Amino acid sequence: MPDKTDAPTRCGFVALIGAPNAGKSTLVNALTGSKVSIVTPKVQTTRTLIRGFAIAGRSQLIFVDTPGIFRPRRRLDRAMVTAAWSSAHDADLVGVLIDAKRGLDEEAEGILARLPDVSQPKVLMLNKVDTVAKPNLLTLAGAVNARAAFATTFMISALTGDGVQDVKRWFAEHVPEGPWLYPEDQISDAPLRQLAAEITREKLYLHLREELPYQSTVETDQWQELPDSSVRLEQTIYVERESQRKIVLGKAGQTIKGIGAAARRELAAVLERPAHLFLFVKVREHWGDDPERYREMGLEFPRE
């Protein structure tokens, strides 16, 4: 637990919101010092709320990685965007990430337009500053601050770590006083079965890139602790059409073998023990309209 001094302990929820690919998941991983969120170049990789924990002095920070906010077109899109805004309203503090390279595009403008509805203190983080000239960053910072009220502004690179510790210190000083909610050595509240499924989904995205159907998901069906301390996992990758199943399998099953090998290596590293992973690919038509799938992901099912 925290060191015993006269200073009070602090603990609070910090929601990180932004457009798809603004760098929220990379930042959460950098702030916690561990991989708690998957990261891929594909937009809308994060589908649900992922919480990662960090300790800074006497403060416990609970960072909430949220789905990217964009103009939704499908039911799943609406559920993800609703979850992101709900998280912002429920948090103690809100970090708003803007991709400095993209600047004030349509998605960033849309987020800024809704920020006045969020009463919590908000912090602006211009991310990917290593890709933009400094004069342009200062101009962008001024333009964004003119559109919304922020407690402070940080210029960071979540990928390189530049400025990340400054962000962490600020949040540690401003979360509310109160007892810690989680053990000091816990880095996330995500069940291991969920984390394992997310790792496989990450490898699925990285292997298939543009070929991958957006409407795909991964579920951990079985988790068995073996006598030799290793773990046996069975997972199913669900797609909506037979043609998509063939893409995931690949010629002579080579694609699914590559996905499985990559996922198995990372699972073994995360679990710190051997992992025996068995993958299956099945067609589940219109799973994006199935309320049960939303409950599995921790999302509210939109009725319309």
N, C-alpha and C positions, 0 to 999 in steps of 0.2 A: 504494500500500500504506500501512499505518498509519505515523504519524509516528514518527521514530526517537528514542526515549527509552529510558531504562533500564527502564521498565515493560514487563512481558511482554505479549504479545498474548493475547487470549482468543477463543474461538470455541465456540459450542454451539447445540444444537437446543432450541427452546422450543415445546412442543406446547400449543396453545390448545384446550381442550375445553369443552363446555357443551351445553345443550339447543338445539334448533332455534330460530333467530332470537334467540339470546342476544346476537348482535353480533360473533361471531368474525371474520367476513370483513371487516366494517367496521373492526375493530380492526387486523387485519393490514395493511390498506391504509393506515391512519393511522400505524402503526409504521414501515412501509417508506417512506411518503411517495409511494407509487405504487399504481396499481390492479393488484393481482396476483390478487385474488379477485373474482368477480362478486357483486353484492348485489341481492336482490329481497325483497319482502315475503313471498314464498312460502316455506313451511317446507321444509327439506331441499333448499335450493338447492345447497349444496356437497355434492358426491357423492364426491369423492376427496380425497386429501391434496394441498394446495397449499402450496408453500414460497415464502416471501418473505424477502428478505435486507435487513438494515439494519446500518449502521455506527454505533457510538457510541464515540468515542474510540479506544482500542486494541482494542475488541471487535467481532467480527462475530457478529451474531445471526441465526440461521436460524429464523424463525417458521413453524410448521406449522399451517395452517388445516385443521381437521378437520370431517368431517360432524357434524351435530347428533346428540346421543345421546338416544334416545327408545326406547319399547317397540316393537320391530320387528314388522311384520305380514307383510311380503313378503320374498322372497329378496334383493332389492336393498336393502331396509331392513337386513337382517341383515349384509350385506356392508359397508354404510356404518358401522354401529355398531361392528362388529369392527375396521374400519380406524381408527376414532377411538381406541378403547381401546389398540390395538396401538401407535399413535403415542405415546400417553401413557407406555406402558411403555418405549419405545425412546428417549425424549427425555432430555436432561440436566436440564431443568426443565419444570414443568407449570403453565400458567396456567389456572385454573378460572373461567369466566365465569358469573355469575348475573345474570339480568335483574332489576334492582332493582324494576321495576314489577310483575313477576309474582311475585317473592319465592320462598318455599319451596313451589313447587307440586309436583305428583307427579313431574315429570321432574327437577327440581332435587334432590328427596329421593332419587330413584333413583341419581343420579350421586354424591351425597355418600356413599351407602351403600357404593358400590364403591371409593371413594377409598383406603381403607386398604390395598387390594391394590396400589396404586401406590407404590413405594418412593422415587421421586424427590421432591426438595423441591417443594412445591406453593404457589402464590400465589393468593390469592382476589382476584378483581376483580368488584366490584359495578358493573355497567354500567347506562347510562341513568339515572344519578343526577340528571340535570337534570329528570326527570319525577316525582321523589319528594321529599317533605318530609324535611328533615335528621333530625328525631327518629325518623322511621320507618326511615331508613337505618341509624342507629346501632343500633336494635333488631334489624334484619335482620342486620347484621354480627355482632352478638353471638350470634344464633341459629345462623348458619351456622358460626361458629368453634367453637361448642359441639358441632357434629356431626362436625367433621373437623379435623385438625392442619394449619395453614397457617403458612408461614414469615413471611408478612406479608399485609396486606390493603390494597387500593387501591380508592378510589371514583372511578370514571371515567365519562366519556361519550365513547365511541368516535366518535360522530357529530360532536360539537363539538370534540373534541380535548382536552377538560378532563381533566387527570391523565395523559394518554397519555405525555408525556415523562418523568414520574416512573416509570412502569412500565418504560419503555425503559432508563432509567438503572439501575434495580435489576437488571434482567436482565443488563445489560452488566457489572455488578460481580460477578455471581454465576455466569456461565457459566465452564466450566473454562479454565484456561490452555492455550494451544496455538496452532498456526498457523491462519491463515484458510484456509478450504476453497474459496472462490470469489473471482474477481476483484472488486476494490472497486466497480466500476461495474455489476456484475450485480445485478439486483433479484429474479430468480426463476430456477428451473431448469426451468420448464414450457416445452416446445417451442412455438414460435410457432403451429404448426398447432393445438395443443391450446388455446392462449389464444384463437385466433380462433374456434374452435368454442364456447368458453365465453362469449365476448362475444355471439355470435348466440343462444345459449341464454338468456342474460340478457334480451335484447330480446324473445325469444319469451315469456318469463314476464311481462315488464312489459306487453306488448301484450294478452295474453289473460287474465291474472289467474286468476279462478276458472273460466273456460271451459277453461283448458288442462288436458289430461290429464297426470297426474303421470308416467305412463309414456311420456315422450318424451325423445329425445336428439338431439344434433347431432354430425355427424362431418365433418371437413374431408377431402374426397376428392382435391382437386388444389390445388397451390400452385405458381404459375408466376411466375418473375421475368421481367418484360418489359424490352425494350431501353430504354424511356424511364424506367426505375427504378421504375415502378409494379408492383403485384402483382395477379395474377388468381387469384381463389379460387373453387372450386366446393365447396359444402357441401350435405349432405343432412340434412334433419330427418326423423327416423324416429318414427312413431307406431304404435300396435298395431291400430287399426281404421280402416276407410274413413271412418266418421263423424268420427273425430278429424282425419283428413287434411283433410276439408272445413272444419272449424273453423279449422285453421291457414291454409288458403288464403284463406278469407273470400269474401264475395260479389264476383264478378268479379276475384278475386285481390287485392283491396285490402289484406287483412290481411297477406299475405306480402310485399307491396310495402312496407308500412310497417315491418315487421320488418327487411327487407333494407336499407332506407334508413337506419334507426337504427344497425344493425350496421355498415354501410359507413362512416358518419361516425366512429364510434368506432375502427374498425380503422385508418382513415386517420390519426387522431390518435395512436394507439398506435405505429403503424409509421412515422409522420412521412413519409408519401408516399401518393400516390393508391392506393386499393384498389378493384378491380373485383370485386364479389361477386355470385355467381350461386347462388341457393337452389333446392333441389328438395325436395319433400315426398313421402315414400314410406311405405307400410305395411309394417312388419316384425312379423308376429304373434309374440307371446310373446318379444320380444327380451329381456325381463327374466329369461328362463330360458336365455339363450344365453351359454355361458362366454366366447366370443370378445368379446362386448360388455363383459364385466367386465375382460378383459385390456386392452381399449382404454381403459378408465377407470382402470386401475391398481389395480383391486380384486381381492381373492381371491374366487373363485366358491364360494359355500356349497353343499355337496353335498346338504344337506337343507333 
